[in-house]
Amino acid sequence: MNDAQTTPNIPNTPETVAAVDLGSNSFHMIVGKLDNKQLVIVDRLRDAVRLGGGLLPDKTLSSEAWERALESLSRMGQRLRTLPHHDVRAVGTNTMRQIRDGGAFLKAAEDALGHPIEIIGGREEARLVYLGVAHGLAAGSETRLVVDIGGGSTEVILGEGLEARERESLFMGCVSMTNRFFAGGKISDEAMERAVLAGRVELRPVRRMFHANQWQTAVGSSGTIKAIERVAIANGWSNEGITRSALKKLRRALVAAGHIDNVKLEGLADDRRPVFAGGVAVLSAVFKALDIELMLVSDLALREGLLYELVGHIQHIDIRDSTIQAVMQRFGVDKKQATRVETTARALLRQVQDNWELTDPEHNLMLNWASRLHEIGLVISHNSFHKHGAYILANADLPGFTRPQQAVLAALVRVHRRRFVDAEFAKLPRQIAECTKRLAVLLRLSALMHRGRGGSHKPPMKISASNLEVRVDFPDGWLSEHPLTEAEIAREAEYLATAGMTLKYA
C-alpha cells in the first residue's frame, strides 16, 4: 500500500518539520530537516487510500475507506508522535471538504495521526501547490502556469517567482472523473470524449485567465501528472515532460484497451491504474482548453509547499502577516486606531495568558490580527459593522489562513462589541472554542478603552482572570475622573454576565 520503507520514529529536533497531505486519492507524509537553513527531505510515505472513492451519496465515508484512512494515519502517527504540533502540518483537501458526519471522521483521523488536521479550501490548496512547485524551479521572472490534478479537484495557478498571482480550484479530479465516466473500468472512445468535454466545460469560466498567452512555462505536479509523464517517456512518445501529441497517443491506447484491466502500458504502476483514465481525461481537457503544447513536470507539490511554509514560520516569515496588511489596505482600516487596540490587547494577554491557558503563539497572533481587523466592516456600514466584518473574514480568500483560523478571526470580530453572542463560539471546533472566547473578552476590553479614538494616554490596566471571572483594576481615582469609561465598563459587565462570565472592576 505504501512506497516507503519502514523507518523508526522521526527524531524530535528543532530542525525537523513534517507535512501530511490527505488527498482524495493518496495520503502523503513528508519529513524535512533544516541543514544550514536549507530544507533537506529525510523521509517520505505514500498510501493509496482512495478516500474519494469511498465517499457515499450522503457524503459520509464507507467503512472500507474509513479503515484504510485510519490505518495509513496510524502508521504516519507512529513516525511523527515525537514532534510537537507546531512542527507538523496536516491538511485535508477536496474529499475531506465534502465529508458531512458531524466531524466524526476528522476526530478519528486526528486521534490516529496524533496531530491536528486542517481542512483547507481549494484556493488555499492551489497557493500551497504553487509554493511547493516554485521552490523546485530555477529562479526567473517569467510567468508560470502550474497545474495539479488531485483525486477530487484540479488546481490551476499563475505565478511569478514564489508568489501565486491567480489561483483557482476546479471540481474535477482523477477519482471523480473516473467514477463519472469510466465506472467499472470500461474505457470507450465515446466515454473519453465526454470526459474531456466535461473537463473543458469546467475550465471554461477561467480559460481566458490561464490561457497560453498569459504565461511562458507550463508545469504539472501531482501523482497523476507524474504517472502520465512516466508512461509517455517509457513508450517513446516524449523525451521530457508531456506533449500534446503524447497525450493524444495515450488516449488512443486507453480506448484501444477497452478496459483498465487490459491496459498494459510501460511505466504505469498498478496502484495508479484504477484512476488513470480519469486523470488522462482531466489533463487532456486542460491541454485543450488552455492551448498547451508542452508541460514540464515537477517532483514537488502541496506537501512540499506545506514544509516550506513551516520553515518560513520557524524563520519568522508568515504569509498571513502579508495577508492581514493587504486586507487592512483594501478595507481602509484606520491603522492608528488598530495599533492602539492591538497594543492594549497584547498587554492584557501577557497578564492572563498563564491562568487562561493562552500561551500558544497562535493565540497571540489571532488576537493581534483580530485587533487590526476589528473595524473592517465600517467600509460597508457604521450600523452593525462588527457583523459585516465577521462575514468578510469568514468568507474572504485569505492566503495562508485555514478555514478554522478564519472562523476564529470572524468570531472575534463578530463579538468585539455589543452583545456577547456565546453561540458564535459553539460554531468553532471544540478544542479552540474556549480559548477564542477568552481572547474575545480581551479584544472587547481593548476596543472599549479606545472607543474615543483619541491618542491620549491610557492608564496601565491590571487584569487577572480565573475560569469565568475577570477583574480589571485601574489607578486610584481614574475611573471617577472618566465617567464615560466607567459607564461603558459597567455595561460590559452586563454583556458578559449574559454569557455566564463575571467582570469585576475598581
Secondary structure, DSSP 4 states (H G I P E B T S, - for coil): -BSS----PPP--TTEEEEEEE-SS-EEEEEEEEETTEEEEEEEEEE---TGGGB-TTS-B-HHHHHHHHHHHHHHHHHHTTS-GGGEEEEE-HHHHH--STTHHHHHHHHHHTS-EEE--HHHHHHHHHHHHHTTSPP-SSEEEEEEE-SS-EEEEEEETTEEEEEEEES--HHHHHHHHSGGGB--HHHHHHHHHHHHHHHGGGHHHHSGGG-SEEEEESHHHHHHHHHHHHTTS-SSSEEHHHHHHHHHHHHHH-BGGG---TT--TTTGGGHHHHHHHHHHHHHHHT-SEEEE-S--HHHHHHHHHHHHHTT--HHHHHHHHHHHHTT--HHHHHHHHHHHHHHHHHHTTTTT--SHHHHHHHHHHHHHTTGGGGT-STTHHHHHHHHHHHS--TT--HHHHHHHHHHHHTSSSS--THHHHTS-HHHHHHHHHHHHHHHHHHHHTTT---PPPPPPEEEEETTEEEEE--TTHHHH-HHHHHHHHHHHHHHHTTT-EEEE-
